[in-house]
Structure formats: C-alpha cells, structure tokens
Amino acid sequence: QEFPKKFPFSEFVPKIYCQIKEFIYACLKFSEDLHLSSTEVDDMIRKSTNLLLTRTLSNCLQNIIKRKNVGLTEVRA
C-alpha cells in the first residue's frame, strides 16, 4: 500500500488552500493604502476570510453534498 495515502478529495484541499491564500494576499494589497494599523488590517482580513469560509465555501459544499448520489469523487471536481 502506497504511503502517504491519497484520498479522492486530496487534490481539492491544496486548490482551496491556494485560492484562500490568494484572497488573503489581495486583501493585504488592498489595505496598503488605507493607512490602518497592523491590528486593524489583521482584524479586517480575519473577518473577511471568515466570511469567505463560512458563507461562500460552506454554502457551495452544502449544495453539492445535498445532491443525490454525490460521493467524495464528485465533491473534488
């Protein structure tokens, strides 16, 4: 058996990670000209990222999972 074990959804995770990382980088670039303190920038990015993850991503996943006959291989697409 091959190690590390690869699961059908394993390609999905790095893709999402890269997109979230790009989102955070874009938020940092946007905040450069706002003259905010580092604490304010951190709070803004944390809140924006939390909204992205809790609303957008979770809603997309919920909609996919609610479909009939959807397994892990369909979720990774």
TAKA-V760450 format. One line per field, one symbol per residue. ss: DSSP state (H for helix, E for strand, C for the rest). A space follows every 50 residues. Layout:
ss=???
This chain:
ss=CCCCCCCCCHHHHHHHHHHHHHHHHHHHHHHHHHCCCHHHHHHHHHHHHH HHHHHHHHHHHHHHHHCCCCCHHHHCC
